[in-house]
Amino acid sequence: MAEEDKIFELFAESCLEQLRGIEAAILDLETAGPGVLDANVAAVFRAAHTIKGDAGAVGAAPLAELCHAVESVLDTVRQGGRPVGPRLIGELLAVFDVIRAMAENPKAAKQRDIAPEMARMAALLGPSPPDGGAVDAAPAAAPVEDAPPAEANPDERIKKLAIPARELDILVDRVGELGIAQARLASLSQRRADVELRDVAEEVERLAALLRDQVLGLRLLPIKVSFPKYRRLVRDASAALGKDVELVMDGENTELDKAVIEQLNTPCIHLLRNAVDHGIEAPDVREALGKPRRGTVTLSARQEGNDVVIAIRDDGAGIDGRKLWQKAVAQGRLDPARPYDPAAALELIFLPGLSTAEAVGAVSGRGVGMDAVRDGISALRGRVDVASAVGAGTVFTLRLPVSLAIIDCLEVRLGQETYFLHLDYVEECLELPPGLHLRQGRGVMELRGTAMPLVCLRHFFGLDDTPPACSHVVTVRREEGRAGLVVDGVVGRRQAVLKHLGRALGKVPGVLGGTVTESGDMALVVDVPELLRAAKATDGGA
């Protein structure tokens, strides 16, 4: 039984490898020119042909039969007997969804009823399918170049190994712990003033840094691994809503941590659906407004420093800020006496249960999801911003860190405790001006002619120790400008291997997670934006 399970596992891996990128190839058939069309048809044909052969080898006859039916349809297209249109694309996408599901569970694929899918393929062939869809019939003739390669060069096959994601996560964790051990070694060499030990510590530091960069690079994937599914999403949503929408993608080779890509899927899906449903107008409405009948949704990605910026833009109707404001007032979420603020009105879209949709549809309109989008992006240490103009469209901008595993931090001290601040937010370190007193952990200091609010971390975290005679201020960036975090002392720059606090502690305001210090103790990694928001909320929103 164990041997059979291993065979099925290898079969599933082989099939999923064949199916990688197949959705994009099918979607490209709609817009491809003659040469590209032939290449895409050949690519889809090869995938179906390879899976058919593998399925027959493991005894998954229904899967082999279905792939053979797909071959017949594609051969008809290749010979010019069937034009490429929306119906053909839709049917191919649907049948490859079934093929993927069967490949992922090959045991169940042996008994799966594929009659509905076979009927759909037969309908594409016309009233008299040339081969009846039988597996044992001779397959449609294919040019030699379309046949799968006989056998890959063994020397080439061993150059790439598939590593389970969990094993890679463990490896990254171990590299982070190695970095901590290296920092302890460097500290020890300095305390003992041993030149030979210091030389070894410096060499270990160099090798540990090279290893860290190499391992973190293994976790980085081009964001294009997720982009093809968004093309399918926009196409299906457009068809369901009777709209004509084109998805334009840019920056597909921008790299992100695999964990970020996985968790980014849900927010992007919701934003794209909203763009098609709420943003893009119906073709007749767009034509009446002087716009092209086909709407455009743009999904772009680019890297800025240690962040990746993803923008989802549409050229639709835009968000009516005043309408949102009125609904929020009507629901008691805003003070009616508060004057209208355009920027604050757009932020209302992230309130749960608040929507400008007149009716609930199959795609969106219940007013749920945008709060989940913001929460999901915040969980990735990112932020989401929105800009819109009525009649001109809307753009949602997601800013995310490239990697989540190991982060550069500034180590600070509060009494006997150590805390870490994400270095991306830190600008400079200063001494607290003499005579400046804080009240309830709050204060204001002048920084180059500008008033800067202060938050005392000792007060925020409820530490009762006696504060030092001289405190320090760490200047950090925030949405409205700058803020200062008052600490007892600044230790220096460190790397932190981020550890989640676990379900028992849950989400702690102002805390991103934990890490291990050079001494082997646990320390908290501060979530700077969340801490500033929490401090502002407890201060009455001032």
Buried (B, 14 or more C-beta within 10 A) or exposed (E): EEEEEEBBEEBBEBBEEBBEBBBBBBBBBEEBEEEEBBEBBBBBBBBBBBBBEBBBEBBBBBBBBBBBBBBBBBBBBBEEEBEBEEEBBBBBBEBBBBBBEBBEEBEEBBEBEBEEBBEBBBEBBEEEBEBEBEBEEEBBEBEEEBEEEEEEEEEEEEEEEEEEEEEBBEBBBEBBEBBBBBBBBBEBBEEEEEEEBBEEBBEBBEEBEEBBEEBBEEBBBBBBBBBBEBBBBBBBBBEBBEBBBBBEBEBBEBBBBBBBBBBBEEBBBBBBBBBBBBBBBBBEBBEEEEBEEBBBBBBBBEEEEBBBBBBBBBBBBBBBBEEBBBBBBEEEEBEEEEEEEEEBBBBBBBBEEBBBBEEEEEBBBEBEBBBBBBBBBBEBBBBBBBBBEEEEBBBBBBBBBBBBBBBBBBBBBBBEBBBBBBBBBBEEBBEBEEEBEBEEBBBEBEBEEEEBBBBBBBBBBEBEEEBBEEBBBBBBBBEEEBBBBBBBBBBEEBBBBBBEBEEEEEEBEBBBBBBBBBEEEEBBBBBBBBBBBBBBEBEEEE
